[in-house]
């Protein structure tokens, strides 16, 4: 029954405002994910040809054709 005593001691030792630890961790992870998403969006702007709007329709971005040598 030693295992039960150890688990009980750990449970009693960790009592307290657990939500404070969870909130600080959530804020840190949320900020980290926001930073990652922001960088990806900024980088993808110049490289993407298909854009998805907020309503879920795909908008195609068409660039003018590059002029070839000898064309009018």
N, C-alpha and C positions, 0 to 999 in steps of 0.2 A: 504494500500500500504506500510505499515511498513516493511513487509517481503521483498519486493523488495529492499528497501533501505538498509536493513541489508545485504542482499546478495551482493549488489553492493559494500558496504563498505568492506566486506570480500574479494571480488574479487580485489578491488583496493589495499587493505592492503597487499595482498599476491603476488602482481606483483613483478617481479624481476627474477633473474636467477633460475628458478625452476629446470632446468636440473642439477644444482650443488647438490641440495638436493637429487634428484633422483639417481645420480651417486654414491654418498656416501652410500646411502641406498643399491643400487645394489651391490656395492663392499662388504658391510657387509654381506648381505644375501648370496652372492656368496661364500664368505669365509666360512660362517657357513655351507652351504650345502656341500662344498668340504670337510670340516672336518667330517661331518656326513658320507659321502660316503666313505671316506678313512678308517674310523674306521670299517664300515661294511665290506668292502673288506678285511681288515686285519683279522677280526674275522672269516669271512666265509671261508677263505682259508683252514683251518685245518678241517672244518666240512663238506665241500661240496663234493659230489661224482660226480655230473654232472657239467661240465664246459661249458660255451658258449664262443666260439671264436669270433673274431671280424667279421667274415664273416657270422655268424649266425648258424654254424653247432654245434651240441652238441657232445662234446668229453666225453667219459666215462673213468673215472679213475678207474682202477681195482687194488685193493690191493691184495697181496698174502694172501691165507687163513691162518688163525692163526693155529698153530700146536695144535693138540689135544693130550692129554696124551695117550701114548701107540702107537702113530703112528711112522713109521720108519723115 
